[in-house]
Amino acid sequence: MQAQQIQLQMLTAWQRPFAAVNQELWDQWVVRFGGGVPIDG
């Protein structure tokens, strides 16, 4: 049980930077191709 929890925490911590990069790329795409301001939601 504890090992599973540690694995989950490692996975979450590992994914966080990718989520931030993905959000940044999406914002840039919306500004360029959507012709508008990125919507934070």
PDB file of all heavy atoms in Angstrom:
ATOM      1  N   MET A   1       0.837  -1.207   0.000  1.00  0.00           N
ATOM      2  CA  MET A   1       0.000   0.000   0.000  1.00  0.00           C
ATOM      3  C   MET A   1       0.876   1.263   0.000  1.00  0.00           C
ATOM      4  O   MET A   1       0.651   2.186  -0.769  1.00  0.00           O
ATOM      5  CB  MET A   1      -0.896  -0.015   1.244  1.00  0.00           C
ATOM      6  CG  MET A   1      -1.860   1.143   1.326  1.00  0.00           C
ATOM      7  SD  MET A   1      -3.250   0.937   0.206  1.00  0.00           S
ATOM      8  CE  MET A   1      -4.178   2.399   0.571  1.00  0.00           C
ATOM      9  N   GLN A   2       1.869   1.267   0.863  1.00  0.00           N
ATOM     10  CA  GLN A   2       2.731   2.447   0.947  1.00  0.00           C
ATOM     11  C   GLN A   2       3.559   2.613  -0.325  1.00  0.00           C
ATOM     12  O   GLN A   2       3.757   3.736  -0.798  1.00  0.00           O
ATOM     13  CB  GLN A   2       3.653   2.333   2.158  1.00  0.00           C
ATOM     14  CG  GLN A   2       4.380   3.638   2.474  1.00  0.00           C
ATOM     15  CD  GLN A   2       5.233   3.531   3.720  1.00  0.00           C
ATOM     16  OE1 GLN A   2       5.320   2.457   4.318  1.00  0.00           O
ATOM     17  NE2 GLN A   2       5.849   4.608   4.124  1.00  0.00           N
ATOM     18  N   ALA A   3       4.021   1.494  -0.889  1.00  0.00           N
ATOM     19  CA  ALA A   3       4.795   1.560  -2.129  1.00  0.00           C
ATOM     20  C   ALA A   3       3.942   2.142  -3.259  1.00  0.00           C
ATOM     21  O   ALA A   3       4.426   2.925  -4.072  1.00  0.00           O
ATOM     22  CB  ALA A   3       5.302   0.178  -2.505  1.00  0.00           C
ATOM     23  N   GLN A   4       2.676   1.749  -3.302  1.00  0.00           N
ATOM     24  CA  GLN A   4       1.763   2.285  -4.319  1.00  0.00           C
ATOM     25  C   GLN A   4       1.611   3.789  -4.167  1.00  0.00           C
ATOM     26  O   GLN A   4       1.600   4.524  -5.146  1.00  0.00           O
ATOM     27  CB  GLN A   4       0.389   1.627  -4.170  1.00  0.00           C
ATOM     28  CG  GLN A   4       0.044   0.706  -5.309  1.00  0.00           C
ATOM     29  CD  GLN A   4      -1.357   0.136  -5.174  1.00  0.00           C
ATOM     30  OE1 GLN A   4      -1.966   0.200  -4.111  1.00  0.00           O
ATOM     31  NE2 GLN A   4      -1.854  -0.437  -6.239  1.00  0.00           N
ATOM     32  N   GLN A   5       1.500   4.250  -2.938  1.00  0.00           N
ATOM     33  CA  GLN A   5       1.335   5.683  -2.676  1.00  0.00           C
ATOM     34  C   GLN A   5       2.573   6.448  -3.128  1.00  0.00           C
ATOM     35  O   GLN A   5       2.463   7.522  -3.738  1.00  0.00           O
ATOM     36  CB  GLN A   5       1.089   5.887  -1.176  1.00  0.00           C
ATOM     37  CG  GLN A   5       0.496   7.235  -0.845  1.00  0.00           C
ATOM     38  CD  GLN A   5       0.116   7.343   0.619  1.00  0.00           C
ATOM     39  OE1 GLN A   5       0.491   6.488   1.427  1.00  0.00           O
ATOM     40  NE2 GLN A   5      -0.616   8.371   0.968  1.00  0.00           N
ATOM     41  N   ILE A   6       3.752   5.901  -2.858  1.00  0.00           N
ATOM     42  CA  ILE A   6       4.996   6.546  -3.271  1.00  0.00           C
ATOM     43  C   ILE A   6       5.076   6.610  -4.793  1.00  0.00           C
ATOM     44  O   ILE A   6       5.451   7.633  -5.362  1.00  0.00           O
ATOM     45  CB  ILE A   6       6.210   5.807  -2.672  1.00  0.00           C
ATOM     46  CG1 ILE A   6       6.249   6.015  -1.155  1.00  0.00           C
ATOM     47  CG2 ILE A   6       7.511   6.298  -3.310  1.00  0.00           C
ATOM     48  CD1 ILE A   6       7.239   5.125  -0.437  1.00  0.00           C
ATOM     49  N   GLN A   7       4.689   5.515  -5.458  1.00  0.00           N
ATOM     50  CA  GLN A   7       4.699   5.498  -6.923  1.00  0.00           C
ATOM     51  C   GLN A   7       3.779   6.579  -7.479  1.00  0.00           C
ATOM     52  O   GLN A   7       4.117   7.269  -8.431  1.00  0.00           O
ATOM     53  CB  GLN A   7       4.253   4.131  -7.440  1.00  0.00           C
ATOM     54  CG  GLN A   7       5.350   3.095  -7.423  1.00  0.00           C
ATOM     55  CD  GLN A   7       4.873   1.775  -8.008  1.00  0.00           C
ATOM     56  OE1 GLN A   7       3.695   1.433  -7.922  1.00  0.00           O
ATOM     57  NE2 GLN A   7       5.788   1.038  -8.586  1.00  0.00           N
ATOM     58  N   LEU A   8       2.611   6.713  -6.880  1.00  0.00           N
ATOM     59  CA  LEU A   8       1.644   7.703  -7.344  1.00  0.00           C
ATOM     60  C   LEU A   8       2.190   9.118  -7.158  1.00  0.00           C
ATOM     61  O   LEU A   8       2.052   9.958  -8.034  1.00  0.00           O
ATOM     62  CB  LEU A   8       0.323   7.530  -6.580  1.00  0.00           C
ATOM     63  CG  LEU A   8      -0.849   8.365  -7.103  1.00  0.00           C
ATOM     64  CD1 LEU A   8      -1.236   7.933  -8.502  1.00  0.00           C
ATOM     65  CD2 LEU A   8      -2.041   8.241  -6.165  1.00  0.00           C
ATOM     66  N   GLN A   9       2.834   9.371  -6.031  1.00  0.00           N
ATOM     67  CA  GLN A   9       3.413  10.686  -5.780  1.00  0.00           C
ATOM     68  C   GLN A   9       4.523  10.986  -6.781  1.00  0.00           C
ATOM     69  O   GLN A   9       4.623  12.106  -7.280  1.00  0.00           O
ATOM     70  CB  GLN A   9       3.963  10.757  -4.362  1.00  0.00           C
ATOM     71  CG  GLN A   9       2.878  10.832  -3.302  1.00  0.00           C
ATOM     72  CD  GLN A   9       3.440  10.754  -1.896  1.00  0.00           C
ATOM     73  OE1 GLN A   9       4.620  10.474  -1.702  1.00  0.00           O
ATOM     74  NE2 GLN A   9       2.588  10.974  -0.907  1.00  0.00           N
ATOM     75  N   MET A  10       5.349   9.989  -7.093  1.00  0.00           N
ATOM     76  CA  MET A  10       6.425  10.190  -8.062  1.00  0.00           C
ATOM     77  C   MET A  10       5.846  10.483  -9.441  1.00  0.00           C
ATOM     78  O   MET A  10       6.317  11.363 -10.150  1.00  0.00           O
ATOM     79  CB  MET A  10       7.319   8.944  -8.118  1.00  0.00           C
ATOM     80  CG  MET A  10       8.228   8.803  -6.928  1.00  0.00           C
ATOM     81  SD  MET A  10       9.139   7.237  -6.925  1.00  0.00           S
ATOM     82  CE  MET A  10      10.080   7.387  -8.430  1.00  0.00           C
ATOM     83  N   LEU A  11       4.806   9.763  -9.820  1.00  0.00           N
ATOM     84  CA  LEU A  11       4.187   9.966 -11.123  1.00  0.00           C
ATOM     85  C   LEU A  11       3.585  11.363 -11.219  1.00  0.00           C
ATOM     86  O   LEU A  11       3.750  12.049 -12.218  1.00  0.00           O
ATOM     87  CB  LEU A  11       3.101   8.902 -11.336  1.00  0.00           C
ATOM     88  CG  LEU A  11       2.434   8.899 -12.718  1.00  0.00           C
ATOM     89  CD1 LEU A  11       3.437   8.530 -13.797  1.00  0.00           C
ATOM     90  CD2 LEU A  11       1.259   7.936 -12.729  1.00  0.00           C
ATOM     91  N   THR A  12       2.919  11.793 -10.169  1.00  0.00           N
ATOM     92  CA  THR A  12       2.302  13.120 -10.155  1.00  0.00           C
ATOM     93  C   THR A  12       3.372  14.202 -10.254  1.00  0.00           C
ATOM     94  O   THR A  12       3.237  15.150 -11.032  1.00  0.00           O
ATOM     95  CB  THR A  12       1.485  13.308  -8.866  1.00  0.00           C
ATOM     96  OG1 THR A  12       0.571  12.217  -8.741  1.00  0.00           O
ATOM     97  CG2 THR A  12       0.683  14.589  -8.916  1.00  0.00           C
ATOM     98  N   ALA A  13       4.444  14.059  -9.501  1.00  0.00           N
ATOM     99  CA  ALA A  13       5.519  15.047  -9.522  1.00  0.00           C
ATOM    100  C   ALA A  13       6.195  15.071 -10.885  1.00  0.00           C
ATOM    101  O   ALA A  13       6.611  16.123 -11.363  1.00  0.00           O
ATOM    102  CB  ALA A  13       6.538  14.728  -8.433  1.00  0.00           C
ATOM    103  N   TRP A  14       6.278  13.907 -11.536  1.00  0.00           N
ATOM    104  CA  TRP A  14       6.926  13.800 -12.839  1.00  0.00           C
ATOM    105  C   TRP A  14       6.068  14.441 -13.921  1.00  0.00           C
ATOM    106  O   TRP A  14       6.581  15.013 -14.868  1.00  0.00           O
ATOM    107  CB  TRP A  14       7.150  12.321 -13.136  1.00  0.00           C
ATOM    108  CG  TRP A  14       7.895  12.046 -14.413  1.00  0.00           C
ATOM    109  CD1 TRP A  14       9.235  12.202 -14.614  1.00  0.00           C
ATOM    110  CD2 TRP A  14       7.346  11.568 -15.653  1.00  0.00           C
ATOM    111  NE1 TRP A  14       9.543  11.844 -15.906  1.00  0.00           N
ATOM    112  CE2 TRP A  14       8.425  11.453 -16.559  1.00  0.00           C
ATOM    113  CE3 TRP A  14       6.061  11.234 -16.069  1.00  0.00           C
ATOM    114  CZ2 TRP A  14       8.234  11.016 -17.871  1.00  0.00           C
ATOM    115  CZ3 TRP A  14       5.883  10.796 -17.363  1.00  0.00           C
ATOM    116  CH2 TRP A  14       6.958  10.689 -18.251  1.00  0.00           C
ATOM    117  N   GLN A  15       4.751  14.348 -13.782  1.00  0.00           N
ATOM    118  CA  GLN A  15       3.852  14.873 -14.801  1.00  0.00           C
ATOM    119  C   GLN A  15       3.656  16.378 -14.701  1.00  0.00           C
ATOM    120  O   GLN A  15       3.311  17.014 -15.687  1.00  0.00           O
ATOM    121  CB  GLN A  15       2.475  14.198 -14.692  1.00  0.00           C
ATOM    122  CG  GLN A  15       2.468  12.794 -15.248  1.00  0.00           C
ATOM    123  CD  GLN A  15       1.107  12.148 -15.120  1.00  0.00           C
ATOM    124  OE1 GLN A  15       0.334  12.499 -14.241  1.00  0.00           O
ATOM    125  NE2 GLN A  15       0.821  11.210 -15.985  1.00  0.00           N
ATOM    126  N   ARG A  16       3.873  16.946 -13.541  1.00  0.00           N
ATOM    127  CA  ARG A  16       3.574  18.372 -13.321  1.00  0.00           C
ATOM    128  C   ARG A  16       4.301  19.294 -14.301  1.00  0.00           C
ATOM    129  O   ARG A  16       3.669  20.164 -14.891  1.00  0.00           O
ATOM    130  CB  ARG A  16       3.882  18.731 -11.858  1.00  0.00           C
ATOM    131  CG  ARG A  16       3.198  20.018 -11.417  1.00  0.00           C
ATOM    132  CD  ARG A  16       3.306  20.204  -9.911  1.00  0.00           C
ATOM    133  NE  ARG A  16       2.530  19.239  -9.168  1.00  0.00           N
ATOM    134  CZ  ARG A  16       3.000  18.489  -8.181  1.00  0.00           C
ATOM    135  NH1 ARG A  16       4.245  18.597  -7.798  1.00  0.00           N
ATOM    136  NH2 ARG A  16       2.228  17.620  -7.566  1.00  0.00           N
ATOM    137  N   PRO A  17       5.615  19.149 -14.510  1.00  0.00           N
ATOM    138  CA  PRO A  17       6.288  20.032 -15.465  1.00  0.00           C
ATOM    139  C   PRO A  17       5.746  19.888 -16.881  1.00  0.00           C
ATOM    140  O   PRO A  17       5.659  20.867 -17.618  1.00  0.00           O
ATOM    141  CB  PRO A  17       7.753  19.595 -15.406  1.00  0.00           C
ATOM    142  CG  PRO A  17       7.895  18.825 -14.149  1.00  0.00           C
ATOM    143  CD  PRO A  17       6.548  18.263 -13.827  1.00  0.00           C
ATOM    144  N   PHE A  18       5.364  18.674 -17.265  1.00  0.00           N
ATOM    145  CA  PHE A  18       4.818  18.458 -18.602  1.00  0.00           C
ATOM    146  C   PHE A  18       3.482  19.161 -18.758  1.00  0.00           C
ATOM    147  O   PHE A  18       3.185  19.709 -19.814  1.00  0.00           O
ATOM    148  CB  PHE A  18       4.677  16.959 -18.884  1.00  0.00           C
ATOM    149  CG  PHE A  18       5.992  16.269 -19.073  1.00  0.00           C
ATOM    150  CD1 PHE A  18       6.558  15.546 -18.041  1.00  0.00           C
ATOM    151  CD2 PHE A  18       6.684  16.381 -20.274  1.00  0.00           C
ATOM    152  CE1 PHE A  18       7.779  14.921 -18.203  1.00  0.00           C
ATOM    153  CE2 PHE A  18       7.909  15.762 -20.445  1.00  0.00           C
ATOM    154  CZ  PHE A  18       8.457  15.026 -19.405  1.00  0.00           C
ATOM    155  N   ALA A  19       2.692  19.151 -17.712  1.00  0.00           N
ATOM    156  CA  ALA A  19       1.397  19.835 -17.757  1.00  0.00           C
ATOM    157  C   ALA A  19       1.607  21.345 -17.933  1.00  0.00           C
ATOM    158  O   ALA A  19       0.891  21.995 -18.694  1.00  0.00           O
ATOM    159  CB  ALA A  19       0.604  19.550 -16.486  1.00  0.00           C
ATOM    160  N   ALA A  20       2.606  21.885 -17.263  1.00  0.00           N
ATOM    161  CA  ALA A  20       2.885  23.318 -17.381  1.00  0.00           C
ATOM    162  C   ALA A  20       3.344  23.663 -18.793  1.00  0.00           C
ATOM    163  O   ALA A  20       2.912  24.653 -19.377  1.00  0.00           O
ATOM    164  CB  ALA A  20       3.951  23.728 -16.358  1.00  0.00           C
ATOM    165  N   VAL A  21       4.208  22.834 -19.373  1.00  0.00           N
ATOM    166  CA  VAL A  21       4.681  23.061 -20.734  1.00  0.00           C
ATOM    167  C   VAL A  21       3.519  22.947 -21.708  1.00  0.00           C
ATOM    168  O   VAL A  21       3.372  23.755 -22.624  1.00  0.00           O
ATOM    169  CB  VAL A  21       5.800  22.052 -21.095  1.00  0.00           C
ATOM    170  CG1 VAL A  21       6.090  22.078 -22.594  1.00  0.00           C
ATOM    171  CG2 VAL A  21       7.053  22.367 -20.300  1.00  0.00           C
ATOM    172  N   ASN A  22       2.662  21.945 -21.499  1.00  0.00           N
ATOM    173  CA  ASN A  22       1.520  21.746 -22.375  1.00  0.00           C
ATOM    174  C   ASN A  22       0.595  22.961 -22.339  1.00  0.00           C
ATOM    175  O   ASN A  22       0.103  23.404 -23.377  1.00  0.00           O
ATOM    176  CB  ASN A  22       0.769  20.481 -21.953  1.00  0.00           C
ATOM    177  CG  ASN A  22      -0.263  20.061 -22.977  1.00  0.00           C
ATOM    178  OD1 ASN A  22      -0.070  20.241 -24.161  1.00  0.00           O
ATOM    179  ND2 ASN A  22      -1.355  19.512 -22.504  1.00  0.00           N
ATOM    180  N   GLN A  23       0.365  23.504 -21.159  1.00  0.00           N
ATOM    181  CA  GLN A  23      -0.486  24.688 -21.023  1.00  0.00           C
ATOM    182  C   GLN A  23       0.118  25.876 -21.759  1.00  0.00           C
ATOM    183  O   GLN A  23      -0.579  26.616 -22.438  1.00  0.00           O
ATOM    184  CB  GLN A  23      -0.669  25.022 -19.533  1.00  0.00           C
ATOM    185  CG  GLN A  23      -1.576  26.220 -19.284  1.00  0.00           C
ATOM    186  CD  GLN A  23      -3.004  25.967 -19.711  1.00  0.00           C
ATOM    187  OE1 GLN A  23      -3.574  24.937 -19.401  1.00  0.00           O
ATOM    188  NE2 GLN A  23      -3.580  26.898 -20.437  1.00  0.00           N
ATOM    189  N   GLU A  24       1.418  26.029 -21.656  1.00  0.00           N
ATOM    190  CA  GLU A  24       2.116  27.127 -22.331  1.00  0.00           C
ATOM    191  C   GLU A  24       1.989  27.001 -23.843  1.00  0.00           C
ATOM    192  O   GLU A  24       1.693  27.975 -24.534  1.00  0.00           O
ATOM    193  CB  GLU A  24       3.587  27.131 -21.915  1.00  0.00           C
ATOM    194  CG  GLU A  24       4.398  28.252 -22.523  1.00  0.00           C
ATOM    195  CD  GLU A  24       3.963  29.639 -22.054  1.00  0.00           C
ATOM    196  OE1 GLU A  24       3.455  29.749 -20.922  1.00  0.00           O
ATOM    197  OE2 GLU A  24       4.120  30.590 -22.820  1.00  0.00           O
ATOM    198  N   LEU A  25       2.175  25.791 -24.362  1.00  0.00           N
ATOM    199  CA  LEU A  25       2.045  25.571 -25.797  1.00  0.00           C
ATOM    200  C   LEU A  25       0.622  25.832 -26.258  1.00  0.00           C
ATOM    201  O   LEU A  25       0.395  26.421 -27.316  1.00  0.00           O
ATOM    202  CB  LEU A  25       2.448  24.133 -26.147  1.00  0.00           C
ATOM    203  CG  LEU A  25       3.931  23.813 -26.001  1.00  0.00           C
ATOM    204  CD1 LEU A  25       4.158  22.323 -26.217  1.00  0.00           C
ATOM    205  CD2 LEU A  25       4.762  24.614 -26.982  1.00  0.00           C
ATOM    206  N   TRP A  26      -0.344  25.404 -25.462  1.00  0.00           N
ATOM    207  CA  TRP A  26      -1.752  25.624 -25.814  1.00  0.00           C
ATOM    208  C   TRP A  26      -2.062  27.124 -25.860  1.00  0.00           C
ATOM    209  O   TRP A  26      -2.715  27.599 -26.786  1.00  0.00           O
ATOM    210  CB  TRP A  26      -2.645  24.911 -24.808  1.00  0.00           C
ATOM    211  CG  TRP A  26      -4.103  25.205 -24.996  1.00  0.00           C
ATOM    212  CD1 TRP A  26      -4.890  25.936 -24.183  1.00  0.00           C
ATOM    213  CD2 TRP A  26      -4.938  24.783 -26.088  1.00  0.00           C
ATOM    214  NE1 TRP A  26      -6.163  25.994 -24.692  1.00  0.00           N
ATOM    215  CE2 TRP A  26      -6.226  25.305 -25.855  1.00  0.00           C
ATOM    216  CE3 TRP A  26      -4.710  24.031 -27.248  1.00  0.00           C
ATOM    217  CZ2 TRP A  26      -7.294  25.088 -26.734  1.00  0.00           C
ATOM    218  CZ3 TRP A  26      -5.767  23.817 -28.117  1.00  0.00           C
ATOM    219  CH2 TRP A  26      -7.031  24.336 -27.857  1.00  0.00           C
ATOM    220  N   ASP A  27      -1.585  27.866 -24.862  1.00  0.00           N
ATOM    221  CA  ASP A  27      -1.803  29.315 -24.836  1.00  0.00           C
ATOM    222  C   ASP A  27      -1.225  29.970 -26.087  1.00  0.00           C
ATOM    223  O   ASP A  27      -1.852  30.825 -26.701  1.00  0.00           O
ATOM    224  CB  ASP A  27      -1.171  29.937 -23.589  1.00  0.00           C
ATOM    225  CG  ASP A  27      -1.943  29.625 -22.316  1.00  0.00           C
ATOM    226  OD1 ASP A  27      -3.087  29.141 -22.426  1.00  0.00           O
ATOM    227  OD2 ASP A  27      -1.400  29.854 -21.236  1.00  0.00           O
ATOM    228  N   GLN A  28      -0.018  29.577 -26.472  1.00  0.00           N
ATOM    229  CA  GLN A  28       0.614  30.152 -27.660  1.00  0.00           C
ATOM    230  C   GLN A  28      -0.191  29.814 -28.907  1.00  0.00           C
ATOM    231  O   GLN A  28      -0.363  30.640 -29.798  1.00  0.00           O
ATOM    232  CB  GLN A  28       2.044  29.630 -27.801  1.00  0.00           C
ATOM    233  CG  GLN A  28       2.986  30.194 -26.755  1.00  0.00           C
ATOM    234  CD  GLN A  28       4.389  29.653 -26.908  1.00  0.00           C
ATOM    235  OE1 GLN A  28       4.715  29.005 -27.896  1.00  0.00           O
ATOM    236  NE2 GLN A  28       5.238  29.902 -25.923  1.00  0.00           N
ATOM    237  N   TRP A  29      -0.689  28.571 -28.983  1.00  0.00           N
ATOM    238  CA  TRP A  29      -1.473  28.143 -30.141  1.00  0.00           C
ATOM    239  C   TRP A  29      -2.757  28.961 -30.248  1.00  0.00           C
ATOM    240  O   TRP A  29      -3.121  29.411 -31.332  1.00  0.00           O
ATOM    241  CB  TRP A  29      -1.785  26.648 -30.013  1.00  0.00           C
ATOM    242  CG  TRP A  29      -2.398  26.080 -31.249  1.00  0.00           C
ATOM    243  CD1 TRP A  29      -1.746  25.501 -32.286  1.00  0.00           C
ATOM    244  CD2 TRP A  29      -3.805  26.052 -31.574  1.00  0.00           C
ATOM    245  NE1 TRP A  29      -2.665  25.105 -33.231  1.00  0.00           N
ATOM    246  CE2 TRP A  29      -3.921  25.419 -32.837  1.00  0.00           C
ATOM    247  CE3 TRP A  29      -4.960  26.487 -30.920  1.00  0.00           C
ATOM    248  CZ2 TRP A  29      -5.158  25.232 -33.445  1.00  0.00           C
ATOM    249  CZ3 TRP A  29      -6.183  26.292 -31.531  1.00  0.00           C
ATOM    250  CH2 TRP A  29      -6.281  25.670 -32.774  1.00  0.00           C
ATOM    251  N   VAL A  30      -3.418  29.165 -29.112  1.00  0.00           N
ATOM    252  CA  VAL A  30      -4.675  29.915 -29.111  1.00  0.00           C
ATOM    253  C   VAL A  30      -4.430  31.353 -29.567  1.00  0.00           C
ATOM    254  O   VAL A  30      -5.189  31.897 -30.359  1.00  0.00           O
ATOM    255  CB  VAL A  30      -5.324  29.885 -27.707  1.00  0.00           C
ATOM    256  CG1 VAL A  30      -6.470  30.883 -27.620  1.00  0.00           C
ATOM    257  CG2 VAL A  30      -5.817  28.484 -27.390  1.00  0.00           C
ATOM    258  N   VAL A  31      -3.353  31.965 -29.078  1.00  0.00           N
ATOM    259  CA  VAL A  31      -3.055  33.345 -29.456  1.00  0.00           C
ATOM    260  C   VAL A  31      -2.761  33.421 -30.953  1.00  0.00           C
ATOM    261  O   VAL A  31      -3.237  34.321 -31.636  1.00  0.00           O
ATOM    262  CB  VAL A  31      -1.851  33.878 -28.641  1.00  0.00           C
ATOM    263  CG1 VAL A  31      -1.366  35.195 -29.205  1.00  0.00           C
ATOM    264  CG2 VAL A  31      -2.258  34.060 -27.186  1.00  0.00           C
ATOM    265  N   ARG A  32      -2.013  32.469 -31.478  1.00  0.00           N
ATOM    266  CA  ARG A  32      -1.605  32.526 -32.882  1.00  0.00           C
ATOM    267  C   ARG A  32      -2.750  32.158 -33.827  1.00  0.00           C
ATOM    268  O   ARG A  32      -3.001  32.842 -34.802  1.00  0.00           O
ATOM    269  CB  ARG A  32      -0.424  31.599 -33.115  1.00  0.00           C
ATOM    270  CG  ARG A  32       0.056  31.646 -34.566  1.00  0.00           C
ATOM    271  CD  ARG A  32       1.317  30.826 -34.767  1.00  0.00           C
ATOM    272  NE  ARG A  32       2.458  31.420 -34.083  1.00  0.00           N
ATOM    273  CZ  ARG A  32       3.660  30.900 -34.059  1.00  0.00           C
ATOM    274  NH1 ARG A  32       3.897  29.757 -34.653  1.00  0.00           N
ATOM    275  NH2 ARG A  32       4.636  31.503 -33.415  1.00  0.00           N
ATOM    276  N   PHE A  33      -3.430  31.052 -33.546  1.00  0.00           N
ATOM    277  CA  PHE A  33      -4.397  30.518 -34.500  1.00  0.00           C
ATOM    278  C   PHE A  33      -5.833  30.825 -34.103  1.00  0.00           C
ATOM    279  O   PHE A  33      -6.716  30.838 -34.951  1.00  0.00           O
ATOM    280  CB  PHE A  33      -4.218  29.001 -34.648  1.00  0.00           C
ATOM    281  CG  PHE A  33      -2.862  28.626 -35.164  1.00  0.00           C
ATOM    282  CD1 PHE A  33      -1.918  28.074 -34.307  1.00  0.00           C
ATOM    283  CD2 PHE A  33      -2.520  28.832 -36.483  1.00  0.00           C
ATOM    284  CE1 PHE A  33      -0.662  27.729 -34.777  1.00  0.00           C
ATOM    285  CE2 PHE A  33      -1.260  28.491 -36.958  1.00  0.00           C
ATOM    286  CZ  PHE A  33      -0.339  27.948 -36.100  1.00  0.00           C
ATOM    287  N   GLY A  34      -6.067  31.041 -32.804  1.00  0.00           N
ATOM    288  CA  GLY A  34      -7.426  31.335 -32.364  1.00  0.00           C
ATOM    289  C   GLY A  34      -7.759  32.810 -32.475  1.00  0.00           C
ATOM    290  O   GLY A  34      -8.912  33.196 -32.358  1.00  0.00           O
ATOM    291  N   GLY A  35      -6.721  33.634 -32.663  1.00  0.00           N
ATOM    292  CA  GLY A  35      -6.946  35.064 -32.820  1.00  0.00           C
ATOM    293  C   GLY A  35      -7.486  35.708 -31.570  1.00  0.00           C
ATOM    294  O   GLY A  35      -8.229  36.673 -31.634  1.00  0.00           O
ATOM    295  N   GLY A  36      -7.107  35.181 -30.429  1.00  0.00           N
ATOM    296  CA  GLY A  36      -7.651  35.745 -29.199  1.00  0.00           C
ATOM    297  C   GLY A  36      -6.713  35.596 -28.042  1.00  0.00           C
ATOM    298  O   GLY A  36      -5.563  35.198 -28.193  1.00  0.00           O
ATOM    299  N   VAL A  37      -7.240  35.929 -26.891  1.00  0.00           N
ATOM    300  CA  VAL A  37      -6.469  35.835 -25.664  1.00  0.00           C
ATOM    301  C   VAL A  37      -6.677  34.442 -25.089  1.00  0.00           C
ATOM    302  O   VAL A  37      -7.789  33.923 -25.111  1.00  0.00           O
ATOM    303  CB  VAL A  37      -6.967  36.910 -24.656  1.00  0.00           C
ATOM    304  CG1 VAL A  37      -6.183  36.818 -23.351  1.00  0.00           C
ATOM    305  CG2 VAL A  37      -6.834  38.290 -25.273  1.00  0.00           C
ATOM    306  N   PRO A  38      -5.624  33.792 -24.587  1.00  0.00           N
ATOM    307  CA  PRO A  38      -5.799  32.480 -23.993  1.00  0.00           C
ATOM    308  C   PRO A  38      -6.778  32.498 -22.831  1.00  0.00           C
ATOM    309  O   PRO A  38      -6.787  33.444 -22.043  1.00  0.00           O
ATOM    310  CB  PRO A  38      -4.392  32.083 -23.531  1.00  0.00           C
ATOM    311  CG  PRO A  38      -3.574  33.312 -23.621  1.00  0.00           C
ATOM    312  CD  PRO A  38      -4.252  34.257 -24.570  1.00  0.00           C
ATOM    313  N   ILE A  39      -7.573  31.483 -22.755  1.00  0.00           N
ATOM    314  CA  ILE A  39      -8.582  31.380 -21.694  1.00  0.00           C
ATOM    315  C   ILE A  39      -8.063  30.430 -20.631  1.00  0.00           C
ATOM    316  O   ILE A  39      -7.820  29.267 -20.919  1.00  0.00           O
ATOM    317  CB  ILE A  39      -9.919  30.866 -22.269  1.00  0.00           C
ATOM    318  CG1 ILE A  39     -10.432  31.816 -23.343  1.00  0.00           C
ATOM    319  CG2 ILE A  39     -10.938  30.665 -21.148  1.00  0.00           C
ATOM    320  CD1 ILE A  39     -11.538  31.245 -24.183  1.00  0.00           C
ATOM    321  N   ASP A  40      -7.863  30.933 -19.447  1.00  0.00           N
ATOM    322  CA  ASP A  40      -7.444  30.093 -18.330  1.00  0.00           C
ATOM    323  C   ASP A  40      -8.693  29.545 -17.670  1.00  0.00           C
ATOM    324  O   ASP A  40      -9.446  30.288 -17.061  1.00  0.00           O
ATOM    325  CB  ASP A  40      -6.601  30.879 -17.324  1.00  0.00           C
ATOM    326  CG  ASP A  40      -5.289  31.335 -17.950  1.00  0.00           C
ATOM    327  OD1 ASP A  40      -4.721  30.583 -18.752  1.00  0.00           O
ATOM    328  OD2 ASP A  40      -4.848  32.444 -17.620  1.00  0.00           O
ATOM    329  N   GLY A  41      -8.873  28.228 -17.777  1.00  0.00           N
ATOM    330  CA  GLY A  41     -10.095  27.687 -17.207  1.00  0.00           C
ATOM    331  C   GLY A  41      -9.971  26.313 -16.697  1.00  0.00           C
ATOM    332  O   GLY A  41      -9.265  25.468 -17.003  1.00  0.00           O
TER     333      GLY A  41
END
